[in-house]
Amino acid sequence: MKIVLNGAPQEVRAQTLSELLEECGFSGRVATAVNEEFVPSSLRIGQALNDGDRVEVLSPMQGG
């Protein structure tokens, strides 16, 4: 399926947000949103993805 991940078009096999994170190699603590709606970590396993979805994955950065 085709989605937009962090602003870039991607072809993925994942059917859920949790599968997408694993497929794309995201690990640790991240914040996620699908179509501009925040998705808490506890709901990612049930968050289905659809063709054309816009997914944002953000990880915290240290520094000042």
N, C-alpha and C positions, 0 to 999 in steps of 0.2 A: 504494500500500500504506500501511497505517497503522502507524506506529511511535511510540515515546515518545522524544523527543529532549530531553535535559537536563531531564527531568521534565514536559515538555509534549507532549500529543498532536500529531502532525504527519501530514499526508498527503503522501507523497513519491513521485516516479517512480523514484528511484535503486534499483538492484538490488544494488549493492555499497557497502561503506563508503567507498571512495574517491569513487564517484559522489555519495554523499550529502554528503560534505564540499564538493565542488564545487557541487552544487545549492544548498546552504544558505549558500554564501559564506564558508566557513572557509578561511583561508589562513595561511601561516606555520607555525610549530611548534605542534602541538597534541598532546595525549594523547587516545587513544580507547579506549573499552571498549564491548563489546556483551554485554548480559545479564550485566554485572558481571565480564566476563573481559577483561583488557587485550589490546588488539590493536596490536602494533608497526606502525610506518609501513610497513615492508617487506611486510606481509601484508594491508594494507587493500584492495589491488586485487583480491585473491581472496576477501575476506571477504563472503560473500553475506548479504544481509539478508532477513528473513522477516517477514511480517505479525505485529505485536505485539512485535517486538524492542524492547528498552530500550537506547538508545544514549546514551553520555555523551561529550561532547567538551569538553576542558578546555584552556585556553591559559594559559601562564605570565604572571604579572603582576609588574611591577617595583614597588619601593617598600619601605617598612619600617614 
